[in-house]
Amino acid sequence: MRTTHWALLSKGVMNGKTTIPAKAWKEEYTKLTAERKTLNQRYLALKEEVKEAEKIRKSVYSILRQEQREQQPHRKQDMER
C-alpha cells in the first residue's frame, strides 16, 4: 500500500519539516488528477454499458411476458372444451 504525502502530513511525519514539499505535492496532485480522469472515463463507459444491458433485459422480459399472455388464453379455451 502506498503512502501519500497527505497521509504523511496527517501523521506529522515529514522528516522533521513543517512545510509541504511543493514539488512532490504538485507531482502527486497531477498524477492523482490524471488517474481520476481515467477512472471517471472508465466509469462513464461502464455506466453506458449498464444502461444498454438494462434496455436489453427489459426488452427480453417484455417479450417473455407477451409470449406468456399469448399462451394463457389458449390454455383457458382448451380447458373449457
Distance bins in CASP14 RR format, pairs under 12 A and 6 or more apart:
PFRMAT RR
TARGET T0000
AUTHOR 0000-0000-0000
RMODE 2
METHOD distances of the structure
MODEL  1
1 7 0 0 0 0 1 0 0 0 0 0 0
2 8 0 0 0 0 0 1 0 0 0 0 0
2 28 0 0 0 0 0 1 0 0 0 0 0
2 31 0 0 0 0 0 1 0 0 0 0 0
2 32 0 0 0 0 0 1 0 0 0 0 0
2 35 0 0 0 0 0 1 0 0 0 0 0
3 9 0 0 0 0 0 1 0 0 0 0 0
3 10 0 0 0 0 0 1 0 0 0 0 0
3 11 0 0 0 0 1 0 0 0 0 0 0
3 12 0 0 0 0 0 1 0 0 0 0 0
3 13 0 0 0 0 1 0 0 0 0 0 0
3 14 0 0 0 0 0 1 0 0 0 0 0
3 28 0 0 0 0 0 1 0 0 0 0 0
4 10 0 0 0 0 1 0 0 0 0 0 0
4 11 0 0 0 0 0 1 0 0 0 0 0
4 13 0 0 0 0 0 1 0 0 0 0 0
4 20 0 0 0 0 0 1 0 0 0 0 0
4 24 0 0 0 0 1 0 0 0 0 0 0
4 25 0 0 0 0 1 0 0 0 0 0 0
4 27 0 0 0 0 0 1 0 0 0 0 0
4 28 1 0 0 1 0 0 0 0 0 0 0
4 29 0 0 0 0 0 1 0 0 0 0 0
4 31 0 0 0 0 0 1 0 0 0 0 0
4 32 0 0 0 0 1 0 0 0 0 0 0
4 35 0 0 0 0 0 1 0 0 0 0 0
5 11 0 0 0 0 0 1 0 0 0 0 0
5 12 0 0 0 0 0 1 0 0 0 0 0
5 13 0 0 0 0 0 1 0 0 0 0 0
5 14 0 0 0 0 1 0 0 0 0 0 0
5 15 0 0 0 0 0 1 0 0 0 0 0
5 17 0 0 0 0 0 1 0 0 0 0 0
5 19 0 0 0 0 0 1 0 0 0 0 0
5 20 1 0 0 1 0 0 0 0 0 0 0
5 21 1 0 0 1 0 0 0 0 0 0 0
5 22 0 0 0 0 0 1 0 0 0 0 0
5 23 0 0 0 0 0 1 0 0 0 0 0
5 24 1 0 1 0 0 0 0 0 0 0 0
5 25 1 0 1 0 0 0 0 0 0 0 0
5 26 0 0 0 0 0 1 0 0 0 0 0
5 27 0 0 0 0 1 0 0 0 0 0 0
5 28 1 0 1 0 0 0 0 0 0 0 0
5 29 0 0 0 0 1 0 0 0 0 0 0
5 31 0 0 0 0 0 1 0 0 0 0 0
5 32 0 0 0 0 0 1 0 0 0 0 0
6 12 0 0 0 0 0 1 0 0 0 0 0
6 13 0 0 0 0 0 1 0 0 0 0 0
6 14 0 0 0 0 0 1 0 0 0 0 0
6 20 0 0 0 0 1 0 0 0 0 0 0
6 21 0 0 0 0 0 1 0 0 0 0 0
6 24 0 0 0 0 0 1 0 0 0 0 0
6 25 0 0 0 0 1 0 0 0 0 0 0
6 28 0 0 0 0 1 0 0 0 0 0 0
6 29 0 0 0 0 1 0 0 0 0 0 0
6 32 0 0 0 0 1 0 0 0 0 0 0
7 13 0 0 0 0 1 0 0 0 0 0 0
7 14 0 0 0 0 0 1 0 0 0 0 0
7 28 0 0 0 0 0 1 0 0 0 0 0
8 14 1 0 1 0 0 0 0 0 0 0 0
8 15 0 0 0 0 1 0 0 0 0 0 0
8 16 0 0 0 0 0 1 0 0 0 0 0
8 17 0 0 0 0 0 1 0 0 0 0 0
8 20 0 0 0 0 1 0 0 0 0 0 0
8 21 0 0 0 0 1 0 0 0 0 0 0
8 24 0 0 0 0 1 0 0 0 0 0 0
8 25 0 0 0 0 0 1 0 0 0 0 0
8 28 0 0 0 0 0 1 0 0 0 0 0
9 15 0 0 0 0 0 1 0 0 0 0 0
9 16 0 0 0 0 0 1 0 0 0 0 0
9 17 0 0 0 0 0 1 0 0 0 0 0
9 18 0 0 0 0 1 0 0 0 0 0 0
9 19 0 0 0 0 0 1 0 0 0 0 0
9 20 1 0 0 1 0 0 0 0 0 0 0
9 21 0 0 0 0 1 0 0 0 0 0 0
9 24 0 0 0 0 0 1 0 0 0 0 0
9 25 0 0 0 0 1 0 0 0 0 0 0
9 28 0 0 0 0 0 1 0 0 0 0 0
10 20 0 0 0 0 0 1 0 0 0 0 0
12 18 0 0 0 0 1 0 0 0 0 0 0
12 19 0 0 0 0 0 1 0 0 0 0 0
12 20 0 0 0 0 0 1 0 0 0 0 0
14 20 1 0 0 1 0 0 0 0 0 0 0
14 21 1 0 0 1 0 0 0 0 0 0 0
14 24 0 0 0 0 1 0 0 0 0 0 0
14 25 0 0 0 0 0 1 0 0 0 0 0
15 21 0 0 0 0 1 0 0 0 0 0 0
15 24 0 0 0 0 0 1 0 0 0 0 0
17 24 0 0 0 0 0 1 0 0 0 0 0
19 25 0 0 0 0 0 1 0 0 0 0 0
20 26 0 0 0 0 1 0 0 0 0 0 0
20 28 0 0 0 0 0 1 0 0 0 0 0
20 29 0 0 0 0 0 1 0 0 0 0 0
21 27 0 0 0 0 1 0 0 0 0 0 0
21 28 0 0 0 0 1 0 0 0 0 0 0
21 29 0 0 0 0 0 1 0 0 0 0 0
22 28 0 0 0 0 0 1 0 0 0 0 0
22 29 0 0 0 0 0 1 0 0 0 0 0
23 29 0 0 0 0 0 1 0 0 0 0 0
23 30 0 0 0 0 0 1 0 0 0 0 0
24 30 0 0 0 0 0 1 0 0 0 0 0
24 31 0 0 0 0 0 1 0 0 0 0 0
25 31 0 0 0 0 0 1 0 0 0 0 0
25 32 0 0 0 0 0 1 0 0 0 0 0
26 32 0 0 0 0 0 1 0 0 0 0 0
26 33 0 0 0 0 0 1 0 0 0 0 0
27 33 0 0 0 0 0 1 0 0 0 0 0
27 34 0 0 0 0 0 1 0 0 0 0 0
28 34 0 0 0 0 0 1 0 0 0 0 0
28 35 0 0 0 0 0 1 0 0 0 0 0
29 35 0 0 0 0 0 1 0 0 0 0 0
29 36 0 0 0 0 0 1 0 0 0 0 0
30 36 0 0 0 0 0 1 0 0 0 0 0
30 37 0 0 0 0 0 1 0 0 0 0 0
31 37 0 0 0 0 0 1 0 0 0 0 0
31 38 0 0 0 0 0 1 0 0 0 0 0
32 38 0 0 0 0 0 1 0 0 0 0 0
32 39 0 0 0 0 0 1 0 0 0 0 0
33 39 0 0 0 0 0 1 0 0 0 0 0
33 40 0 0 0 0 0 1 0 0 0 0 0
34 40 0 0 0 0 0 1 0 0 0 0 0
34 41 0 0 0 0 0 1 0 0 0 0 0
35 41 0 0 0 0 0 1 0 0 0 0 0
35 42 0 0 0 0 0 1 0 0 0 0 0
36 42 0 0 0 0 0 1 0 0 0 0 0
36 43 0 0 0 0 0 1 0 0 0 0 0
37 43 0 0 0 0 0 1 0 0 0 0 0
37 44 0 0 0 0 0 1 0 0 0 0 0
38 44 0 0 0 0 0 1 0 0 0 0 0
38 45 0 0 0 0 0 1 0 0 0 0 0
39 45 0 0 0 0 0 1 0 0 0 0 0
39 46 0 0 0 0 0 1 0 0 0 0 0
40 46 0 0 0 0 0 1 0 0 0 0 0
40 47 0 0 0 0 0 1 0 0 0 0 0
41 47 0 0 0 0 0 1 0 0 0 0 0
41 48 0 0 0 0 0 1 0 0 0 0 0
42 48 0 0 0 0 0 1 0 0 0 0 0
42 49 0 0 0 0 0 1 0 0 0 0 0
43 49 0 0 0 0 0 1 0 0 0 0 0
43 50 0 0 0 0 0 1 0 0 0 0 0
44 50 0 0 0 0 0 1 0 0 0 0 0
44 51 0 0 0 0 0 1 0 0 0 0 0
45 51 0 0 0 0 0 1 0 0 0 0 0
45 52 0 0 0 0 0 1 0 0 0 0 0
46 52 0 0 0 0 0 1 0 0 0 0 0
46 53 0 0 0 0 0 1 0 0 0 0 0
47 53 0 0 0 0 0 1 0 0 0 0 0
47 54 0 0 0 0 0 1 0 0 0 0 0
48 54 0 0 0 0 0 1 0 0 0 0 0
48 55 0 0 0 0 0 1 0 0 0 0 0
49 55 0 0 0 0 0 1 0 0 0 0 0
49 56 0 0 0 0 0 1 0 0 0 0 0
50 56 0 0 0 0 0 1 0 0 0 0 0
50 57 0 0 0 0 0 1 0 0 0 0 0
51 57 0 0 0 0 0 1 0 0 0 0 0
51 58 0 0 0 0 0 1 0 0 0 0 0
52 58 0 0 0 0 0 1 0 0 0 0 0
52 59 0 0 0 0 0 1 0 0 0 0 0
53 59 0 0 0 0 0 1 0 0 0 0 0
53 60 0 0 0 0 0 1 0 0 0 0 0
54 60 0 0 0 0 0 1 0 0 0 0 0
54 61 0 0 0 0 0 1 0 0 0 0 0
55 61 0 0 0 0 0 1 0 0 0 0 0
55 62 0 0 0 0 0 1 0 0 0 0 0
56 62 0 0 0 0 0 1 0 0 0 0 0
56 63 0 0 0 0 0 1 0 0 0 0 0
57 63 0 0 0 0 0 1 0 0 0 0 0
57 64 0 0 0 0 0 1 0 0 0 0 0
58 64 0 0 0 0 0 1 0 0 0 0 0
58 65 0 0 0 0 0 1 0 0 0 0 0
59 65 0 0 0 0 0 1 0 0 0 0 0
59 66 0 0 0 0 0 1 0 0 0 0 0
60 66 0 0 0 0 0 1 0 0 0 0 0
60 67 0 0 0 0 0 1 0 0 0 0 0
61 67 0 0 0 0 0 1 0 0 0 0 0
61 68 0 0 0 0 0 1 0 0 0 0 0
62 68 0 0 0 0 0 1 0 0 0 0 0
62 69 0 0 0 0 0 1 0 0 0 0 0
63 69 0 0 0 0 0 1 0 0 0 0 0
63 70 0 0 0 0 0 1 0 0 0 0 0
64 70 0 0 0 0 0 1 0 0 0 0 0
64 71 0 0 0 0 0 1 0 0 0 0 0
65 71 0 0 0 0 0 1 0 0 0 0 0
65 72 0 0 0 0 0 1 0 0 0 0 0
66 72 0 0 0 0 0 1 0 0 0 0 0
67 74 0 0 0 0 0 1 0 0 0 0 0
68 74 0 0 0 0 0 1 0 0 0 0 0
68 75 0 0 0 0 0 1 0 0 0 0 0
69 75 0 0 0 0 0 1 0 0 0 0 0
69 76 0 0 0 0 0 1 0 0 0 0 0
71 77 0 0 0 0 0 1 0 0 0 0 0
71 78 0 0 0 0 0 1 0 0 0 0 0
72 78 0 0 0 0 0 1 0 0 0 0 0
72 79 0 0 0 0 0 1 0 0 0 0 0
73 79 0 0 0 0 0 1 0 0 0 0 0
73 80 0 0 0 0 0 1 0 0 0 0 0
74 80 0 0 0 0 0 1 0 0 0 0 0
74 81 0 0 0 0 0 1 0 0 0 0 0
75 81 0 0 0 0 0 1 0 0 0 0 0
END
